[in-house]
Amino acid sequence: MHSDSIEQWTHDHVFLGATHAHNERRTWFVVALTTVMMIGEITAGWWSGSMALLADGWHMGTHAAALGIAGLAYLFARRQVGNAHFSFGTGKFGDLAAFASAIILAMIAVQVAWESVDRLIHPVSIAYGEAISVAVLGLAVNLTSAWLLRDDHDHHHGHGHSHDHDDDHHHHHDNNLRAAYVHVMADAATSVLAIAALLVAMSAGWVWADPAVGIIGSAVIASWAYGLIRASGAILLDVSADKKLEAVIRDRLETKGDRVTDLHLWQVGPGHRAAVISVVSDHPLPPATYKRRLGGLHGLSHITIEVETCPHREPAHAA
C-alpha cells in the first residue's frame, strides 16, 4: 500500500481547547499586570518603610508565580502539539499546571491561617488607613484580572481518529484557566474580607477582627484549592470522563445483538475525549461501521474500536 493511499486513515492528536490561544494571551496579560503591581508595591513599601505594602507585594509575587505556571503550560502545550512523544497530545498540560497551582493555593491558605492565628495570640498595631488603601488597590487589580480571566465557555468541534466531527458546540471547562481565575478570585475575596475587618477593627477597636477574618478567608481558599485538586487530578488519573456519554455510546453500539464488552472513556484535553471500545457480535461488521454510529457525539475526538466474533463464528475484524 502506497503511503499516499493511507492519508485518509491517519490523524493528528491535537487536543487543545478551541480557545487555547485566546486563553494563553489573556493569562500572560494578567501575569504582566500582577507582576507590575507586585514590583510597584515592593518598591513603594521599601521607599516608604511600609510593611503592609511590602507584605502585599510579596503576596502578589506568589500569585504571579502561579499565574506564570498557567502561562507556561499554554505555551508548552502549543509549541509541543506535534511532538510524537506525547501519545495523546499535549492537551492535559493545562490540567497538570492547574494541579500545581492548586497546591500553591493550598499552601497560601495554610500560610494565611498560620499568620492569622499568630496575630490572634500576639496582636500587633495596625496602620488602618494604609492597610485599607493597600487592600482596595489589590482588590481593584484582582477584579480586573478576574474579568480578563472570566470563563467565555470553551466551545469546540471534535477532531480525531474517527473523523466524525461535531456539528454542534459543547461547553467544557479549561482547568488551567480556571486555576488562574481562582487565584485572582481568592486574592480578591481576601481583600474584601480584609477591608471589612479593618473597617470594623478601626471603628469598634476590635483588633482581633482582622486575624479572625483571615482564618475565614484561609478556609475559603482551601476549599477552592481542594476543588481544583479534585477536578484536575481526576483528569490526570484518567478518571472516567462522562457516565452519560458512556451510556449513549453503549446505546448506539448495542444493536442487533452486538454487545460492548469493554469501554474506556477519558479526557485528553479541554473539550476532547478519547474512547477505547471492545464489541462482540454474532455478525461482526468492520470497525468503521461502529465508528459511524458514534458520529456527532459532543467532544468524542479519538475512537479506537476492537470487534470480536462470538465463538464458533467467522474470524473477527481487526481494528
C-alpha positions as CSV (number, residue, x, y, z in Angstrom):
1,M,0.0,0.0,0.0
2,H,1.4,3.4,-1.0
3,S,1.9,6.0,1.7
4,D,-0.4,8.5,0.0
5,S,-3.2,6.0,-0.1
6,I,-3.4,5.8,3.7
7,E,-3.6,9.5,4.3
8,Q,-7.3,9.4,4.8
9,W,-6.8,6.9,7.7
10,T,-4.1,9.0,9.5
11,H,-4.9,11.7,12.0
12,D,-3.2,14.2,14.4
13,H,-3.5,14.3,18.1
14,V,-4.2,18.0,18.6
15,F,-6.4,18.1,21.7
16,L,-6.0,21.7,22.7
17,G,-9.1,23.7,23.8
18,A,-10.8,25.7,21.0
19,T,-9.9,29.0,22.7
20,H,-6.3,27.9,23.7
21,A,-4.6,30.8,22.0
22,H,-7.1,33.4,23.4
23,N,-6.7,32.0,26.9
24,E,-2.9,32.0,26.6
25,R,-2.9,35.7,25.6
26,R,-5.1,36.9,28.5
27,T,-3.3,34.7,31.0
28,W,0.1,36.3,30.1
29,F,-1.6,39.8,30.2
30,V,-2.7,39.1,33.8
31,V,0.8,37.8,34.7
32,A,2.2,41.1,33.5
33,L,-0.5,43.1,35.4
34,T,0.2,41.2,38.6
35,T,4.0,41.5,38.2
36,V,3.8,45.3,37.7
37,M,1.6,45.5,40.8
38,M,4.0,43.4,42.8
39,I,7.0,45.5,41.7
40,G,5.1,48.7,42.4
41,E,4.1,47.6,45.9
42,I,7.5,46.3,46.9
43,T,9.2,49.5,45.6
44,A,6.7,51.7,47.4
45,G,7.0,49.7,50.5
46,W,10.8,49.8,50.5
47,W,10.7,53.6,49.8
48,S,8.1,54.4,52.5
49,G,9.1,51.7,55.0
50,S,5.5,50.3,54.9
51,M,5.4,46.7,56.0
52,A,1.8,46.4,54.7
53,L,2.9,47.3,51.2
54,L,5.9,45.0,51.3
55,A,3.9,42.1,52.6
56,D,1.2,42.5,50.0
57,G,3.8,42.9,47.3
58,W,5.4,39.6,48.1
59,H,2.0,38.0,48.4
60,M,1.3,39.2,44.9
61,G,4.5,37.5,43.9
62,T,3.2,34.1,44.8
63,H,0.1,34.7,42.6
64,A,2.3,35.9,39.8
65,A,4.3,32.7,40.0
66,A,1.2,30.6,40.0
67,L,-0.2,32.5,37.0
68,G,3.2,32.1,35.3
69,I,2.8,28.4,35.6
70,A,-0.5,28.6,33.8
71,G,1.0,30.7,31.0
72,L,3.9,28.4,30.6
73,A,1.6,25.4,30.4
74,Y,-0.3,27.1,27.5
75,L,3.0,27.9,25.8
76,F,4.5,24.5,26.1
77,A,1.3,22.7,25.1
78,R,1.1,24.8,21.9
79,R,4.7,24.5,21.0
80,Q,4.9,20.7,21.5
81,V,1.5,20.0,20.0
82,G,3.0,17.9,17.2
83,N,5.5,16.1,19.4
84,A,5.1,12.3,18.8
85,H,6.5,11.6,22.3
86,F,3.1,12.6,23.7
87,S,0.9,9.7,22.8
88,F,-2.4,11.6,23.2
89,G,-1.1,15.1,22.5
90,T,-0.4,17.9,25.0
91,G,-4.0,18.8,25.9
92,K,-3.5,17.7,29.5
93,F,-0.6,20.1,30.3
94,G,-3.2,22.6,31.4
95,D,-4.6,20.2,34.0
96,L,-1.0,19.4,35.2
97,A,-0.5,23.2,35.7
98,A,-3.9,23.5,37.4
99,F,-2.9,20.8,39.8
100,A,0.4,22.5,40.6
101,S,-1.5,25.9,41.0
102,A,-4.0,24.3,43.4
103,I,-1.1,23.0,45.6
104,I,0.3,26.5,45.7
105,L,-3.1,27.9,46.6
106,A,-3.4,25.4,49.4
107,M,0.0,26.5,50.7
108,I,-1.2,30.1,50.6
109,A,-4.3,29.1,52.6
110,V,-2.1,27.4,55.3
111,Q,0.2,30.5,55.4
112,V,-2.7,32.9,55.8
113,A,-4.2,30.7,58.6
114,W,-0.9,30.4,60.4
115,E,-0.3,34.2,60.3
116,S,-3.9,34.9,61.4
117,V,-3.6,32.6,64.4
118,D,-0.3,34.1,65.3
119,R,-1.8,37.6,65.3
120,L,-4.7,36.4,67.4
121,I,-2.2,35.2,70.0
122,H,0.2,38.1,69.6
123,P,-1.8,41.2,68.4
124,V,0.1,43.9,66.6
125,S,-0.8,47.5,65.9
126,I,-2.3,48.2,62.5
127,A,-1.9,51.3,60.4
128,Y,-5.6,51.2,59.3
129,G,-5.5,53.9,56.7
130,E,-2.5,52.5,54.9
131,A,-3.7,48.9,55.2
132,I,-7.2,49.7,53.8
133,S,-5.6,51.6,50.9
134,V,-3.4,48.6,50.0
135,A,-6.4,46.2,50.2
136,V,-8.5,48.5,48.0
137,L,-5.7,48.8,45.4
138,G,-5.2,45.0,45.4
139,L,-8.9,44.4,45.1
140,A,-9.0,46.7,42.0
141,V,-6.2,44.8,40.3
142,N,-7.7,41.4,41.2
143,L,-11.2,42.3,39.9
144,T,-9.6,43.5,36.7
145,S,-7.7,40.2,36.4
146,A,-10.8,38.2,37.2
147,W,-12.7,40.0,34.5
148,L,-9.9,39.2,32.0
149,L,-9.9,35.5,33.0
150,R,-13.6,35.0,33.1
151,D,-14.9,31.8,31.5
152,D,-16.1,32.5,28.0
153,H,-17.3,28.9,27.5
154,D,-14.8,26.8,25.7
155,H,-16.6,25.7,22.6
156,H,-15.1,23.3,20.1
157,H,-15.5,20.8,17.3
158,G,-14.3,17.3,17.8
159,H,-11.3,16.0,15.9
160,G,-9.6,12.6,15.9
161,H,-9.4,9.0,15.0
162,S,-13.0,8.6,13.9
163,H,-13.0,11.5,11.5
164,D,-16.5,12.2,12.8
165,H,-16.8,15.9,13.6
166,D,-19.3,17.5,15.9
167,D,-22.0,19.6,14.2
168,D,-22.8,21.4,17.4
169,H,-20.8,23.2,20.0
170,H,-20.3,21.8,23.5
171,H,-19.1,23.5,26.6
172,H,-16.1,22.2,28.6
173,H,-14.0,23.9,31.3
174,D,-10.3,24.6,30.8
175,N,-8.9,23.8,34.3
176,N,-5.7,25.8,33.6
177,L,-7.8,29.0,33.0
178,R,-10.0,28.0,36.0
179,A,-6.9,27.7,38.2
180,A,-5.7,31.2,37.2
181,Y,-9.1,32.6,37.8
182,V,-9.4,31.0,41.2
183,H,-6.0,32.5,42.2
184,V,-7.1,36.1,41.5
185,M,-10.6,35.5,43.0
186,A,-9.0,34.1,46.1
187,D,-6.9,37.2,46.4
188,A,-10.0,39.4,45.7
189,A,-12.0,37.6,48.4
190,T,-9.3,38.0,51.0
191,S,-9.1,41.8,50.0
192,V,-12.8,42.2,50.5
193,L,-12.7,40.4,53.9
194,A,-9.7,42.4,54.9
195,I,-11.3,45.7,54.1
196,A,-14.4,44.7,56.1
197,A,-12.4,43.5,59.0
198,L,-10.2,46.6,59.1
199,L,-13.1,48.9,59.0
200,V,-14.8,47.1,61.9
201,A,-11.5,47.0,63.8
202,M,-10.9,50.7,63.2
203,S,-14.4,51.8,64.2
204,A,-15.0,49.4,67.1
205,G,-11.5,48.8,68.3
206,W,-11.7,45.1,67.8
207,V,-8.1,44.3,66.8
208,W,-9.0,40.6,66.7
209,A,-11.4,41.1,63.8
210,D,-8.6,41.3,61.2
211,P,-6.9,37.9,62.1
212,A,-10.3,36.3,62.7
213,V,-11.5,37.1,59.2
214,G,-8.1,36.0,57.9
215,I,-8.9,32.5,59.3
216,I,-12.2,32.5,57.5
217,G,-10.5,33.6,54.3
218,S,-8.0,30.8,54.5
219,A,-10.8,28.3,54.8
220,V,-12.4,29.7,51.7
221,I,-9.1,29.5,49.8
222,A,-8.5,25.9,51.0
223,S,-12.0,24.9,49.8
224,W,-11.3,26.3,46.3
225,A,-7.9,24.6,46.2
226,Y,-9.5,21.3,47.1
227,G,-12.0,21.6,44.3
228,L,-9.2,22.4,41.8
229,I,-7.1,19.4,43.1
230,R,-10.1,17.1,42.6
231,A,-11.0,18.3,39.2
232,S,-7.5,18.4,37.7
233,G,-6.3,15.3,39.5
234,A,-9.3,13.3,38.1
235,I,-8.2,14.2,34.6
236,L,-4.5,13.4,35.2
237,L,-5.5,10.0,36.5
238,D,-7.8,9.3,33.6
239,V,-10.9,9.0,35.7
240,S,-14.0,8.1,33.6
241,A,-14.9,11.3,31.8
242,D,-18.7,11.1,31.5
243,K,-21.1,8.4,32.6
244,K,-23.9,9.9,30.5
245,L,-21.7,9.8,27.3
246,E,-20.7,6.2,28.1
247,A,-24.4,5.3,28.3
248,V,-25.1,7.0,24.9
249,I,-22.1,5.1,23.3
250,R,-23.4,1.8,24.6
251,D,-26.9,2.6,23.4
252,R,-25.7,3.4,19.9
253,L,-23.4,0.3,19.6
254,E,-25.5,-2.4,21.2
255,T,-27.9,-3.1,18.4
256,K,-28.9,-6.3,16.5
257,G,-27.2,-8.5,19.2
258,D,-23.9,-6.5,19.3
259,R,-22.6,-6.1,22.8
260,V,-20.0,-3.7,24.3
261,T,-17.7,-5.8,26.5
262,D,-15.1,-3.1,27.4
263,L,-15.4,0.7,27.3
264,H,-12.8,3.2,28.5
265,L,-13.6,6.9,28.1
266,W,-11.2,9.6,29.4
267,Q,-10.4,13.3,28.8
268,V,-7.3,14.1,26.7
269,G,-7.7,17.9,26.6
270,P,-10.3,20.7,27.2
271,G,-13.4,19.6,25.2
272,H,-11.7,16.4,23.9
273,R,-12.3,12.8,25.0
274,A,-10.9,9.5,23.8
275,A,-12.5,6.1,23.9
276,V,-11.3,2.6,23.5
277,I,-14.1,0.1,22.9
278,S,-14.5,-3.6,22.5
279,V,-17.5,-5.0,20.7
280,V,-18.6,-8.7,20.5
281,S,-21.0,-9.7,17.7
282,D,-22.5,-12.8,16.1
283,H,-22.3,-11.0,12.8
284,P,-19.4,-8.6,13.2
285,L,-19.1,-5.5,10.9
286,P,-16.0,-3.5,10.1
287,P,-14.8,-1.2,12.9
288,A,-15.6,1.9,10.6
289,T,-19.3,0.9,10.7
290,Y,-19.3,1.1,14.5
291,K,-17.4,4.4,14.4
292,R,-20.1,5.9,12.1
293,R,-22.7,5.0,14.7
294,L,-20.9,7.4,17.1
295,G,-20.8,10.3,14.7
296,G,-21.8,13.7,16.0
297,L,-21.2,12.9,19.7
298,H,-20.0,16.0,21.5
299,G,-16.3,16.0,22.4
300,L,-15.6,12.4,21.3
301,S,-12.4,13.2,19.5
302,H,-10.5,9.9,19.3
303,I,-12.1,6.5,18.9
304,T,-10.5,3.0,18.7
305,I,-12.8,0.1,18.3
306,E,-12.0,-3.6,18.5
307,V,-14.5,-6.1,17.1
308,E,-14.6,-9.7,18.2
309,T,-16.7,-12.6,16.8
310,C,-18.6,-14.8,19.2
311,P,-17.2,-18.3,19.5
312,H,-17.8,-20.7,16.6
313,R,-18.4,-17.8,14.2
314,E,-16.4,-16.2,11.5
315,P,-13.0,-14.6,12.3
316,A,-13.0,-11.2,13.9
317,H,-12.4,-8.0,12.1
318,A,-9.2,-6.1,13.2
319,A,-9.5,-2.5,14.2
